[in-house]
Amino acid sequence: MEVSYIKLVEIAKKNSFAVGAFNFHNLEVLQGIIAAAEELSSPVIVQTTPPFINDAGFKPVIFAAREIVSRCSVPAALHLDHGNSFELVQKCLVNGFTSVMIDGSKMSFEKNIELTKKVVEISKAVREDIAVEAELGSIGGVEDQIIDGGSGKIIIPEEAVKFVEQTGIDALAPAIGTAHGIYKSEPIIRFDVAAELNKLIKIPMVVHGGSGLDVETFHKLIQLGFSKINVGTELKIAWYKALENSFKNGKTDPLLASAEARKAVKEIVIDKIKIFGSVGKARDFINIKD
Ligand SMILES: [Zn+2]
């Protein structure tokens, strides 16, 4: 069942767990994510980025994803990750998204505020409970051809307060040392900055670059007010390894190979959902009317 992003992350924040937000690039990855959430009775966010939407076409991606999300047995939301233009955001909003991320993190602080504020205004005009997520500072690394500020730039908590107040966003993705893609060395997570943000900011926060972080880091971040955790790269790795294995073992039929990929993705998502503490939390949403 489709539940709005904001309900998912607010309930998660109140109950000290996080909702996993998993990136998909094709049908079997999306199905693997949903199958894991259903097996563990966990709420889930599925999200995708502009490069995939551009590659496969807006309608094929969004219509298939909405159909799968609305049919699933657990509370789920479809989210635009790293929205890169006002136009794409508008298109998502009129096609039933309950949340979008607008990424103005490569712009100046003032320009980021200006763009984000505009997206918040248009979103709330479409529907009151549409959530807007935005990034501040710059989260490093590369994923889906999204180069996010090179090596990254840690958020300044005072700027974050101003940013949240002036834009009216619902969730903040702060740069605290996590990075997109694969960590080439041990990431230095600024828990001190996260703690400061948790004191200053009341809205839920989002971890970008969840692939490869350890259990302890996740748990600390959840305690510090991070209620949505993005995982993309680990699913891609699981997908291609499963396909590689299938082909090696002579399973070249697309249906057989896809089934293996779906299973591999599901296993990763199950592992993450357990770490994020959202097992069985689907029941917390039963009485919520969206
Ligand atoms: Zn991201």
Residues whose N, C-alpha, C, O or C-beta is under 5 A from the ligand:
A	BS01	ZN	H208
